[in-house]
Amino acid sequence: MTQRRLSLSAVIASVATVAALGLPGMASAEYWHPANNEAGVIVHSEHFKSEKTREQVRAETEAAMRQGRLSYGESNYPRGAEVAPAASSKTRQQVINEMRSETAAQREARQLLYSAG
């Protein structure tokens, strides 16, 4: 009995065939539909059906944040009206006076803090 080795091109062709035949089925699932554009799909968000309420999703996200199960950036979801903006205790003129009277070292430190690099 002889053993045949699969060539690299045969493996690549097989994977490409499976992907080409499987992608249209995945793209038409739920609210993604095939389209003749660069992305290959068009999203109809009104077709999406969620089993959870907004409050359930928010509670799950907050629980995951407390448990540290979110990766970097995932915990930065918008909180909306829940977080009140911080109020300043200084007047506009007090801030201007502080900036005018700062030393060169303080000015450089402030500019480094608020600059891109």
N, C-alpha and C positions, 0 to 999 in steps of 0.2 A: 504494500500500500504506500502511496506517495503522499507526502504532505505538501500542501500548497500554502505559500505565504501570501498574505494580502498585501498588495502594493499600497503605497501611500496615496496614490491618486485614486484608487478604488475606495479607500476609506473616506477620503475627502468628498468624493462624488456621492457616496452613500449618505454622509452627514448632510450635505447640501440638499439632496433629494428629500430627506426626512424633514429638514427645516422648511423647504419650499412648500411641501404639502401640508405641514402642520401650522404654519403661520396664518393662513387665511382663516382657519378654524378658530385660532386663538384671538385674532383681531376682531372677529365678529361676535365674540363672547361679550355678554353684558352690554356695556354702553360704548364699546369701541367698534367702529364699522369700517370696512375697507374703503379706501379712497384712492383716487389716481392723483396723488400729490407726493411731495417729497417725504413726508412722514409715513405715507402708506396707509394711514388710518385717519378717521375723523371721529372726534369724541362728542357724543350727545349726552351731556350731563343730566338732562331731564329723563333719560332712560335708566339712570342709576337708581336702584332700590336699596335703601339702607334698612337694616334690621334694628338699628340702635338709634336712640334719640341723641340730640346734641349734648344734653346733660350727661348721658351715659358715657359718651366718648370723652368729654371733658374730665369726668371723674376718673376714668381709666388712665388718661394722660397724666393727671396730677398724681395718681398713685404710682405710676411708672417713674415719674420725676422724683418722688420721695424715695423710691427704692433704688434709684440710680440705674434703671434699665434702659435709659435713652442714650443714644450716641450724641456726639457733639452737634449742636444746632437743632436737634429734634425738640428740645425743651423750650425753644423760643417761639412758641405759638402765640398769636396775638390774644391778649387778655381783654381787650375791649374796654368797657366802662368800669371794670372791676378795679383797675389801678388808677388812683387819682394822681394827677401830675403834682410833682413836688413844688411847694410854694416857697418863694425866696423870702428871707427875713430882711433883706437889704433893699434899699431903694436904688433906682437906676443911677442917681448921682453918686451914691456911696460906692457902687461898683466902678464907675468911671474914675472917681478919685483914687481908689485903690490901684487901678491900673496905671494911672499917671504917676503915682508915687512908688511903684515897684522898682527894685534894683535891676541892674542888667542881668544878674544871675537868675533872679526870679522870673524875669521876662523870658530868658532863654529856656528855663525849665518849663514854663507854661507853653511856649511855642513847641517844644519837643513833645509835650503831652498831647497837644491837639493837632500835630502834623502827621503826615503819612509816614515819615521815617525819621 
